[in-house]
Amino acid sequence: MAAARKTRVAVLISGRGSNMVALLEAAKDPAFPAEIVLVLSNRPEAAGLARAAAAGIPTQAIDHRAFADRAGFDAALDAALRAAEIDLVCLAGFMRILTTDFVASWAGRMLNIHPSLLPLFKGTHTHRQALEAGVRLHGCTVHFVVPELDAGPIVAQAAVPVRQDDDPDSLAERVIVQERRLYPAVLALVAGGRARLEGDRVVIADAAPDGVLFSL
């Protein structure tokens, strides 16, 4: 019997690609339901491109600065993804706001990881926001991408305690550990068909009642 076709994944990055590396490591397992077939960056100098190439993954750079507007860049990005026959897109530190048309064309097929427990602390500087708000729990969220920033249906979250002596850097260090666990787990759920969109909510087979894969 022929092996089941794996989901073809592109990882989009803008920097060093720490979460990308976690996805690449997970995909080495023959039982993992997805394969990373492309790592693409909007910054040709992104360190993550070299890390992906060293792992034997095809890479591509599309410099957003070469385009007059977001629509032109997004059209080139879309063409590259379709040329690689991508099934699912994973944003991993991809620091671009995508156009509504692009997001609509990949609806239900694009994931993002955000360093907060959404819907709290959207945007940037999330660890500083969490400390200023005085919350006792912080963490990360993997969600499907929608046109509104950091607002898509949540697949899963991971939480860490906020300590009295935390600063943004120390809090970030603990959150990134959870990010590197959470993102591969969620990709496996989605690529394996165990997580699916139903309207504006995500249904996960065999999920814990609270929907949290990892905590504390």
Secondary structure by P-SEA (a helix, b strand, c coil): ccccccbbbbbbbccccaaaaaaaaaaccccccccccbbbbcccccaaaaaaaaabbbbbbbcccccccaaaaaaaaaaaaaaacccbbbbccccccccaaaaaaacccbbbbbccccccccccaaaaaaaaacccccbbbbbbbcccccccccccbbbbbbcccccaaaaaaaaaaaaaacaaaaaaaaaaccccccccbbbbcccccccccccc
